[in-house]
Amino acid sequence: MSDYHPLPGYLVQRYNGWKATTYAENQSWYRRLANEGQKPRAMVISCCDSRVHVTSIFGAEQGEFFIHRNIANLVPPFSPDGTYHGTSAAVEYAVNTLKVTNLIVLGHSSCGGVAGCESMCTGNAPELEESTSFVGRWMDILRPGYERVKDIKDKGERTTALEKEAVMVSLENLLTFPFVQQAQASGALALHGLWVDIAEGRLESLGMDQEFSPV
């Protein structure tokens, strides 16, 4: 007996609505995408958080962005050890096969993963310290960022700073990938760091001075 269940009714209804309107009005575009393949100009690494809607923020259509989402928009260091590396595989495919010209790491406010990392690093989340915690071991990537902001006294400021460190740590780790280094050095690839305030709709960009400022 199967443990799978039918799709919830509200999703079926939404699909039928999309098929009858958006798809019906743009059939030729969808068929072109299917037949000609994807040619995105940028890759975006963002958080799994349902409130972070990359295509809406940039008004993007299908085919524009190659998007990879994970907990806290983190990129691990280059580690070709023969095991499973979903984020690294996505970066490799985007840079080497799709030849994207821009690679964006997008962080955000009120990030649950970042908050979990802060709790773990301060000894307040023993469950994340367990070797069996996938989230905890993933958030270990951000520990160097926590070390850089841990002395900020105000908790709100410290958490926001750590959210931005998640972007900076990911950019630092991207540069440990030889093919990313090569593409950047040749001028074929540009790296970008962004952070969005969900409540205010404010987008900030990481500058050459390693500071974030409004776009």
N, C-alpha and C positions, 0 to 999 in steps of 0.2 A: 504494500500500500504506500502510495506516494505521500511525502510530508509537505509537498508544495501546494500552494493555495491559489485560487483564481485572483487575478489582479483586482484591487479594490475598485468598486463601482465609480468613485469620483475620478479615478485616473482613466478609466475606460471612457467616461463622458468627456473628459478634457482631450483625450486623444482623438475621439471622433470629431470634436469641435475643431481641433487643429487640422485634421485631414480634410474637413469640409471647407475650411476657410484659407488659412495660411498656405497649406500645401497646394490646394486646388488653384490658388491664385499665382503660385510660383513653381508649377510643375517643371517647366523648362529649366529653371535654375537648379532645382534639386537633381534633375537628370544630368545636367552638365557637371555638377559636383561629383556625382557617382561615376560618370564616364571618364572624366578628365583627371580625377584624383584630387587630393588636397594640395594646396600650395600656400600654406599660411606664412605670413610675413613675420610673425612673432610667436614665441612660446611664452606662456604664463604659468608660473608655479604659484599656486594659491592654496589657501587652507580649505579643508573639507567643510568648514562651517557653512551651513545652509544660508546664512545671511550675506555671504560674500558671493555676489553675482557678477562675475567678471564681464560677461558679454553685455550686461545692462550698463555697467559703469562706463564702458567705452562705446556703447551703441554698436556692438559688433554683430555681424551676420555669420551664418554658418560658413565655415571654410576660412575665416580670417585668423583665428587663434588656435594654436595647438596647446591645449590646457591640461596640466597635470595637477591634481589636488591631493594633498595629504595632510596629516595632523600638523598644524602650525607652520605650514608652507616651508618645511625644512628640506635642505639638501645635505646628504651625508658626504663625508670626504670620499675621494676616489679610492676604491677598495676592490680590486679585481680578484676576489678570493673564490670565485666559482659558485657562490651561493646566490640567493634571490635578492635582487636589487631593483625594485620597481621604479623608483625615482631616477636612479642612475640610468636605467634602460630608456626611460622617456627622454632624458637629456641627450643621451647618445643618438637616439633616433631623430630627435629634432635637429641637432647640430650636424650630424654626419649624413643623414638621408634627406631630410626635408630642407636642409640648408636655410633655416630661419636666420634672419638678420638681426633680430632683437630677442633677448632673453630677459624676461621680467620676473622678479620675485615680488609677490604682493602680500604684504602682511596686513593685519587689521586690528582694530580695537576690540576689547572684550573677548580675547581669544582664550578659549577654555584650555587648549593644549599648553599655551604659555603660562597660564595661571597654575596648571598642574605641575609644570616644571619648577615654578617658583616655590610651590608647596613642597615638592620633593626635595629641592635643594636646601630648604630650611628645616627639613626633618619633620614636616607636618603631613606627609603623605606616604606612610610606610608601605601601603599597598603598591605604590609605584616603584618602590625600591626592590620589590620581588623580581627575581630573574625571569619569572613567568609572565611579567607584565609587558605586553607589546608596546603599550603607550609609554611606560616608563623608560624602556630601553631606547625607544625612538627619541624621547625627550632628552636623553643623554647627549644628543647632538648639540643641544642648546646650553649645556653646562658652561662652556667657555664664555658665552654671552652673559650668563648670570654672574660669573665672577667679575665681569666688568661693571655691573650695575648694582651689585649687592650692597654697596655702601650708601646708596641714595636713601635718605631717611623717610621721605614721604612714600607711603605704600602705593598710592595711585601713580605717582611719577615713576616709581621703580617698575611697576608693572608695564606701563606704557613704554618705558625705555627698553624693557626686556622684549616686548613685542617687536620693537624696531631692531633689537639685536638679532632676533630670529631671521630678519631679512639680511642683516649684515653677515651673520655667520654663514648663511646659505650662499651668499655671494662669494665669501672667502673660500668656501668649500668647492664651489663651482670652478674656481681657478686652480684646484688641484687635479682637475681632469685634463690630461694632455691635449685632447682634441678641442676643448673649450679654450685653453690657452692659445693654441695654434690659430684657431679661428679669430679670436680677439686680436692677436698680434698682427694678423694679416689684414685686419680691417673688415673682415667678413661678418663679424658678430659684435654686437654691443650689449653690455650687461646693464640692467637697470634695477634699482631698488625702490619700491613704493610701499606706502602704508596708508590705509584708508580708515577714517573715523566713521563707523557705521551710523552713529546717531546724527552726526553733523553733515555727512556726505562730503567731508573734506579729504582730498587726496594730497599726500605729501610725497616728495621725491627726494631720494638720497643724492646729495651733491658731492663734488670732488673734495669738499672739506669734511666729508663723513658726517654731515649734519642733514637732517630732514627739513625741508621747507615746502610750503604750499605750492601746488602746481598752478 
